[in-house]
Amino acid sequence: MRKLLIAALIIGTTLSLGMAQETTEPQPPQQSTEQMLKMGHAPSAPGGIGRAVVVVTDEQNNPVKGAYVKIVSLWGEGNLCESWAWTNDQGVVVLPPLHMGELKMNSTAKGYKKYVEEIPLSALSDPIRITLVSKK
């Protein structure tokens, strides 16, 4: 019984020390919307790496926060890449880089109709602007 009590005490002490040492990692500084809008990159050729910056607004040109944006790229001989994220308070999202080929972009948000469109590679040099239409 004594051994069990000592083992429980050691385990409890170890766990509490582990929790006490828990630290939060420093978060990277948030980028401004202006900086985000400059992060798009069109590849020089199909199959190259590119990055899309997307601005999502409603019919009154108000930003749509929390809109899901996805880009699908078919490149090479049947290779498929996807990149997705959600818009910030200003309706802006910088999608992670991916291999670029034939691009299809879609966006959805609560209360809006789904948006789907093919995007030319050259369009990635500037922010892609999407206007979502209300379901009402």
Stockholm file with secondary structure:
# STOCKHOLM 1.0

chainA/1-136         MRKLLIAALIIGTTLSLGMAQETTEPQPPQQSTEQMLKMGHAPSAPGGIGRAVVVVTDEQNNPVKGAYVKIVSLWGEGNLCESWAWTNDQGVVVLPPLHMGELKMNSTAKGYKKYVEEIPLSALSDPIRITLVSKK
#=GR chainA/1-136 SS CHHHHHHHHHHHHHHHHHHHTCCCCCCCCCCCHHHHHTCCBCCSSTTSEEBCEEEEECTTSCBCTTCEEEEEEEETTTEEEEEEEECCTTSEEECCCEECSEEEEEEECTTBCCEEEEECGGGGGSCEEEECCBCC
#=GC SS_cons         CHHHHHHHHHHHHHHHHHHHTCCCCCCCCCCCHHHHHTCCBCCSSTTSEEBCEEEEECTTSCBCTTCEEEEEEEETTTEEEEEEEECCTTSEEECCCEECSEEEEEEECTTBCCEEEEECGGGGGSCEEEECCBCC
//
